[in-house]
Each structure stands twice: as structure tokens, then as C-alpha cells.
Amino acid sequence: MTTGAWQRSALLTHLRTVTRPAHHLLEGALGLLDERLDQDTYKQVLERFYGFWRGWEPQVAALLQDGPLLDPRRRLHLLDADLAVLGSSACAVDALPACPLPLLHDAAEVLGSLYVMEGSTLGGRVIQRNVERHLGFDGGSGCTYFAGYGASTGMMWRLFLARLDEAPATDAERIATCATATFERLACWLPRKPDSDAQSRTMSDAALLHG
Ligand code: HEM
């Protein structure tokens, strides 16, 4: 085993461990896997993701300065397209509120935040199947955001992990802190189904308090 491979698995294991509770809570709170998933719930989730990505995508691009890595990972336009299919006008989309972003200062911190959003493409494939089953939207129209990179999702994830692998071990803690901060922002910002875990509310309120 090379040093790089060891570092990658150590950092990834750490990231998974520290973000697992946040991931679990968010997964349950969104309601996107419900049998009773309705179009309004789905649209609200897309609108809130839009409010996050609109500020986050340019912030990440400015700090990381890595077009070859980031350009194929841009997804704001997919949210735009899905919302149009769901009946939102360009004006309505433009007026959507913006999410307060996690504080990111440099490329190392961006990697932590990117881990969360790239990882979400893995779950997105599961969500896409449920949206298709209940609402009829698919990766061709109406559910392009969650369809993500389609058949290339696994390859895109592995390429991202290779980039993560290049991070020096001394950045590991800051990367993990920013991954957690990103999850907390989203938990605070994304809509939660009414009966979702009270703990998720507590976590979101804590994120708000800590700005
Ligand atoms: C209903 C909602 C969701 C479901 C069902 C879901 C499900 C999943 C699944 C099945 C995986 C792959 C696990 C594996 O292969 O070991 C995954 C990974 C991941 N998801 Fe989610 N997810 C959801 C929402 C989210 C959201 C909203 C985010 C963040 C924006 C997120 C972030 C991640 C991350 C970072 C990983 C990578 C974990 C790792 O392997 O290191 N997920 N998710």
C-alpha cells in the first residue's frame, strides 16, 4: 500500500465518520424517499438547493481555481432546468432566497465542502429513482440535478477522491471541519418534512447559532 493510498483511506474514513450523523439526519429529514412524495415537496427541495448552489458554486470556483476539476461538476444549471420543467419562471427562480454559505477561506477548506456536494451525487441516484417512480421526472427532464453525472457518477466520485488524496495530511482537520460545516448549513437551509427527527432541528439550530 502506498503512502498516498493510506492517506486517502484515512482521510476518507475520518470524513465519513465525522459527517455520518449529519448525513443520516438530512437523509431522513428531506422526505425525498417517501412513498407519498409530492411535487410541491420536491420543488421546494430544488428551490433551496438552488439558493445554496447559486452562491456556493462561484465561491468554490474562485477559491480552488481548478477549472478542469470543477467545470464538469457545475450543477446550478441543472437546478435551473429542473425548476423550469416544474413550472418556475426565470423571474421566480431569480428571486429565490440565497443560503448563508459555509465559511471557506482556501483550497483545503473548499475540498471539505466539495466532498459533501460530490458525495451527494451518490445518494442523488437513489433519489432520482424515487422521483421518477412517484412524479415521473427523470434524468432527461425534471430530475437532472439528482441524476447528476448519470452513468459516470462512480467515475466522477473516484476522480474526486484522487484529488482529495493529494491533500496533505496536515489539512485533514480543516477539511473535516468544513465538510461538517457544509452539512450543518444544508441541514439548516433545506426543507424538512414535518415529522422529521427533532434532533435534526437541534443540529440546524446549533448551526444557526454558531453562524
Ligand atoms: C434522501 C437523501 C439521501 C440519500 C438517500 C442518500 C444516500 C446516499 C448513499 C446511498 C450514498 C452512498 C453510500 C456508499 O456508497 O457507501 C451516499 C453517500 C453520500 N452522501 Fe448521501 N444521501 C442523501 C442525501 C444527501 C445529501 C443532501 C447530501 C449532502 C448535500 C449527501 C451527502 C453524501 C456524501 C458526502 C456521501 C459520500 C459518503 C462517502 O462515501 O464518503 N447525501 N448517500
Boltz pocket constraint, residues with backbone or C-beta under 6 A from the ligand:
constraints:
  - pocket:
      binder: B
      contacts: [[A, 12], [A, 15], [A, 16], [A, 23], [A, 26], [A, 27], [A, 28], [A, 30], [A, 31], [A, 32], [A, 33], [A, 115], [A, 116], [A, 117], [A, 118], [A, 119], [A, 120], [A, 121], [A, 122], [A, 123], [A, 124], [A, 126], [A, 127], [A, 186]]
      max_distance: 6.0
